[in-house]
Amino acid sequence: MTRVAIIGAGVSGLATAYALEKGAQAQNIDVQITVIEKQPRSGGKIWSRQEEGYLCEWGPNGFLDNKPATLDLCKALAIDDTLLRSNDNARKRFIFSDNMLHRLPENGPMFLGSKLISWPGKFRLAGEMFVPAKRDERDETLAEFGRRRLGAEALDKLIAPMAGGIFAGDPETMSLKSCFPRIAQLEQEYGGLLKAMIKLARKKKAERKAGKQVASAAGPGGVLTSFNGGIQELTDALQESLSATLRFGVAVESMEYFDNYILGLSDGSQLDADVVISAAPAHALSGMLKKMNGEAAKLLNQIPYAPMNVACFGFNRADLQCDLNGFGYLIPKKEGCSVLGTLWDSSIFPHRAPKDKVLLRSMMGGATRPQAIDLTDDQVLALVQADLERIMGIKATPEMVRIFRHQQAIPQYVSGHASLVAQIRQELSACKGFYLTGNAFEGIGLNDCVANANKTAAEVLAAL
């Protein structure tokens, strides 16, 4: 029997345990799995909380349905019948710029008619067609790419807010190829983004003519998807499906290797394992590895994390005069607002708020405003309300307020990230039977976590 210890019971750890159990059963491999989680519950950053009739997401609120891993997992867990696609109006996304909300254009005519980007900015964007492709191997930042190919205005009003909304990141430090590998790939393959769109659109048209099912020119965008009871339904179903031993409220404090791994736990006990899979955050794993592999510990500690405050506000619909028919909005830093953006949660998914109520969720902090994590609840409340009044004209007092704090919310893939991850993996390759997964390395999204969990489980099984 092979003893496997999985560190972390977030979606990555649970999905790895699930894939490992199913794969071992199919291959008739005898494994004994123990999942160790320092928190008293599973799910990690995923936590769907009922607050006075409102469904508040502590962390992520869904996943895009354009990749198969998560959808396949839902089907295997028999929870695909509770999947909930976002409302069609959630396609309407906005940017707050020059003291007004601008709908993000979805096509050429909308782009030409939009006042978000000035005419000089539009001409600069159109000139992307004539910008030479990057030929060197330097790990370009998102901001460098944006200025070089699309211009400063597009960077400030489109790219930077998007970076904040997805990664809570700073485009001046984010690695393009690690954060947006598809965009880097399009430039290398086609010479530019507009050239890629044109050529891929022609290919799509030809394939459609031939009767083939095709995605959009630049790849499928996907529809934001959750569950009737919130995204936590996924991690709950994973936990319930496992035969593995789950130990909550216990942290791994140290790790040593002799003939097998010896994990020192916070309750004073130790756990012996033949295989260790870490699904813990990079900074947490760094502390565990100091004794066993000091160099890997130092490298892991170089992956920065951005802090985040999440403020959920519940209002009476009758008290709001604004149009909430859409997804929400992001805010360029130059606007001087306190929040990165606000999601209109009760417009995105049904049943997120009681009847005749509205649920809004604002994000504050990130890599560009890390000091926000130190604000008091009263300060967060006042700043978010001030932004809501300025942007949406909301003067009403919310009937429900919940503020969630994440000291280390999202790993930041800064320039050089891929090289750093390669160094970490190389350093840990000397540790037989030690595996890495989780969102700190090759993708932060839920789809990435599930796909990487499947990959890790397959690697473990192949080595047994």
PyMOL commands that set and color helices and strands:
alter all, ss='L'
color gray80, all
select helices_A, chain A and resi 11-27+68-76+80-82+88-91+108-113+119-130+142-149+152-167+176-179+181-190+193-209+232-241+282-289+294-300+317-319+333-335+345-348+370-374+377-392+417-428+446-463
alter helices_A, ss='H'
color red, helices_A
select strands_A, chain A and resi 2-7+31-37+48-51+54-57+63-64+83-85+93-97+100-103+224-227+245-248+252-257+261-265+270-273+275-278+305-316+328-330+341-343+357-365+400-411+434-436
alter strands_A, ss='S'
color yellow, strands_A
deselect
rebuild
show_as cartoon
